[in-house]
Amino acid sequence: MKKPYTLQTAPFVVPTTDGKRIEEHFGRASTGENQLSIAHMVAPPGWSEPFQTPEFNEYTYIIRGKKQFNIAGEMVVLHAGQSIKIEKNTRIQYANPFSEPCEYLAICLPAFGMDNVHREEE
């Protein structure tokens, strides 16, 4: 009989080249789910991504450190214990220009994918 829950003990570690650690617990890469993705991430000091305009709502909860968001030209910094929801189709850039790592959870509805994040060329 199939269990009415899924225990994730081996999240998919997304290969990166920028020093960021991404462990997807649920989502397209880890469980094949398209409805949502949940990832645990650690962004090293000095890290940033290109601008993007995703087709999903993204919720971020900061566990440790702080993270900078450039949301449609407005700079927002979140600290440990704070969270934010970014509406889909919003141009955004994520960064950690600070001297300590930033550990956080990201939840995307629908699930994150390279085909629906729309990253800009650097």
C-alpha positions as a Markdown table, in Angstrom:
| # | Residue | x | y | z |
|---|---|---|---|---|
| 1 | Met | 0.0 | 0.0 | 0.0 |
| 2 | Lys | 1.3 | 3.4 | -0.9 |
| 3 | Lys | 2.0 | 5.7 | 2.1 |
| 4 | Pro | 0.1 | 8.9 | 2.3 |
| 5 | Tyr | 3.3 | 11.0 | 2.6 |
| 6 | Thr | 6.7 | 11.4 | 1.0 |
| 7 | Leu | 9.7 | 11.6 | 3.3 |
| 8 | Gln | 12.6 | 13.3 | 1.5 |
| 9 | Thr | 16.0 | 12.0 | 2.8 |
| 10 | Ala | 18.0 | 12.6 | -0.3 |
| 11 | Pro | 17.3 | 15.9 | -2.0 |
| 12 | Phe | 18.6 | 16.5 | -5.5 |
| 13 | Val | 21.8 | 18.6 | -5.4 |
| 14 | Val | 21.7 | 21.0 | -8.3 |
| 15 | Pro | 25.0 | 21.3 | -10.0 |
| 16 | Thr | 26.3 | 24.9 | -9.9 |
| 17 | Thr | 29.4 | 26.8 | -11.0 |
| 18 | Asp | 29.0 | 29.9 | -8.7 |
| 19 | Gly | 29.5 | 28.3 | -5.3 |
| 20 | Lys | 25.9 | 28.3 | -4.4 |
| 21 | Arg | 24.5 | 25.1 | -2.8 |
| 22 | Ile | 21.1 | 24.1 | -3.9 |
| 23 | Glu | 19.3 | 21.1 | -2.5 |
| 24 | Glu | 15.9 | 20.6 | -4.1 |
| 25 | His | 13.6 | 18.6 | -1.7 |
| 26 | Phe | 10.5 | 18.7 | -3.9 |
| 27 | Gly | 10.1 | 19.8 | -7.5 |
| 28 | Arg | 10.8 | 19.0 | -11.0 |
| 29 | Ala | 14.4 | 17.8 | -10.6 |
| 30 | Ser | 13.9 | 15.8 | -7.3 |
| 31 | Thr | 10.4 | 14.3 | -7.5 |
| 32 | Gly | 9.1 | 15.3 | -10.9 |
| 33 | Glu | 6.4 | 17.6 | -9.3 |
| 34 | Asn | 5.3 | 20.6 | -11.4 |
| 35 | Gln | 3.0 | 22.2 | -8.9 |
| 36 | Leu | 5.7 | 23.5 | -6.6 |
| 37 | Ser | 9.3 | 23.3 | -5.7 |
| 38 | Ile | 11.0 | 23.6 | -2.3 |
| 39 | Ala | 14.8 | 24.1 | -2.1 |
| 40 | His | 17.3 | 24.7 | 0.7 |
| 41 | Met | 20.1 | 27.0 | -0.4 |
| 42 | Val | 23.3 | 28.5 | 0.8 |
| 43 | Ala | 24.6 | 31.5 | -1.1 |
| 44 | Pro | 28.3 | 32.3 | -0.5 |
| 45 | Pro | 29.5 | 35.8 | 0.2 |
| 46 | Gly | 29.8 | 37.8 | -3.0 |
| 47 | Trp | 27.4 | 35.6 | -4.9 |
| 48 | Ser | 24.8 | 37.0 | -7.4 |
| 49 | Glu | 22.6 | 35.7 | -10.3 |
| 50 | Pro | 21.6 | 37.4 | -13.5 |
| 51 | Phe | 18.3 | 39.3 | -13.6 |
| 52 | Gln | 15.3 | 37.0 | -14.3 |
| 53 | Thr | 11.6 | 37.3 | -14.9 |
| 54 | Pro | 10.1 | 34.0 | -13.6 |
| 55 | Glu | 6.7 | 32.6 | -14.5 |
| 56 | Phe | 6.2 | 31.5 | -10.8 |
| 57 | Asn | 5.6 | 33.1 | -7.5 |
| 58 | Glu | 8.7 | 32.7 | -5.3 |
| 59 | Tyr | 8.6 | 32.7 | -1.5 |
| 60 | Thr | 11.9 | 33.1 | 0.3 |
| 61 | Tyr | 12.6 | 32.6 | 4.1 |
| 62 | Ile | 16.0 | 33.6 | 5.4 |
| 63 | Ile | 17.4 | 31.1 | 8.0 |
| 64 | Arg | 20.9 | 32.7 | 8.5 |
| 65 | Gly | 22.7 | 35.7 | 7.1 |
| 66 | Lys | 21.0 | 38.2 | 4.7 |
| 67 | Lys | 20.1 | 38.4 | 1.1 |
| 68 | Gln | 19.7 | 41.3 | -1.3 |
| 69 | Phe | 16.8 | 41.5 | -3.8 |
| 70 | Asn | 16.7 | 43.9 | -6.7 |
| 71 | Ile | 12.9 | 43.8 | -7.3 |
| 72 | Ala | 12.0 | 45.8 | -10.5 |
| 73 | Gly | 14.6 | 48.4 | -9.5 |
| 74 | Glu | 13.9 | 48.5 | -5.8 |
| 75 | Met | 16.6 | 47.2 | -3.5 |
| 76 | Val | 15.4 | 45.1 | -0.5 |
| 77 | Val | 17.5 | 43.3 | 2.0 |
| 78 | Leu | 16.1 | 40.4 | 4.1 |
| 79 | His | 17.7 | 39.3 | 7.4 |
| 80 | Ala | 17.4 | 36.0 | 9.3 |
| 81 | Gly | 13.8 | 35.3 | 10.3 |
| 82 | Gln | 12.3 | 37.4 | 7.5 |
| 83 | Ser | 10.4 | 36.3 | 4.4 |
| 84 | Ile | 9.2 | 37.7 | 1.2 |
| 85 | Lys | 6.9 | 36.7 | -1.7 |
| 86 | Ile | 7.9 | 37.8 | -5.2 |
| 87 | Glu | 5.0 | 37.8 | -7.7 |
| 88 | Lys | 5.4 | 35.9 | -10.9 |
| 89 | Asn | 6.5 | 37.9 | -14.0 |
| 90 | Thr | 8.5 | 40.4 | -11.8 |
| 91 | Arg | 12.0 | 41.3 | -13.0 |
| 92 | Ile | 14.3 | 40.4 | -10.1 |
| 93 | Gln | 18.0 | 39.8 | -9.3 |
| 94 | Tyr | 19.2 | 37.9 | -6.2 |
| 95 | Ala | 22.5 | 38.5 | -4.6 |
| 96 | Asn | 24.6 | 38.1 | -1.4 |
| 97 | Pro | 27.1 | 41.0 | -1.5 |
| 98 | Phe | 27.7 | 40.5 | 2.2 |
| 99 | Ser | 30.6 | 39.0 | 4.1 |
| 100 | Glu | 28.8 | 35.9 | 5.5 |
| 101 | Pro | 26.9 | 33.1 | 3.7 |
| 102 | Cys | 23.1 | 33.3 | 3.4 |
| 103 | Glu | 21.1 | 30.2 | 4.1 |
| 104 | Tyr | 17.5 | 30.2 | 3.0 |
| 105 | Leu | 14.5 | 28.3 | 1.8 |
| 106 | Ala | 12.8 | 29.0 | -1.5 |
| 107 | Ile | 9.4 | 27.8 | -2.5 |
| 108 | Cys | 8.2 | 28.3 | -6.1 |
| 109 | Leu | 4.6 | 28.0 | -7.3 |
| 110 | Pro | 4.5 | 26.4 | -9.9 |
| 111 | Ala | 7.8 | 24.6 | -9.7 |
| 112 | Phe | 11.1 | 26.2 | -10.7 |
| 113 | Gly | 12.5 | 25.2 | -14.1 |
| 114 | Met | 15.1 | 26.6 | -16.4 |
| 115 | Asp | 12.3 | 26.9 | -19.0 |
| 116 | Asn | 10.1 | 29.2 | -16.8 |
| 117 | Val | 12.7 | 31.3 | -15.0 |
| 118 | His | 13.8 | 33.4 | -18.0 |
| 119 | Arg | 17.3 | 34.4 | -16.9 |
| 120 | Glu | 18.9 | 37.3 | -18.8 |
| 121 | Glu | 22.3 | 37.0 | -20.3 |
| 122 | Glu | 25.0 | 38.6 | -18.2 |
